[in-house]
Amino acid sequence: ACSPFEAEVWSILDGILLLLNKGYRRIIIQTDSLEEVQALNDMGMEESGITVLRRTQRIMKSEGQ
């Protein structure tokens, strides 16, 4: 069980991982949630208690966003 916010971030993470596994290195993420966009772009949230958000940010950072 998780919040709607976490569920949306999980779906973004799943998409990123699928594309990286297929060899893509440049990915454009589209979402209708301003809250998610702000959270993913706020690298100060790497210390957030939301594990999936931290993991997604780390992958984005390691791949150069």
Summary of the structure (lengths in Angstrom):
residues: 65
radius of gyration: 11.3
end to end distance: 28.3
largest distance: 31.2
contacts: 146
relative contact order: 0.20
helix: 66%
strand: 0%
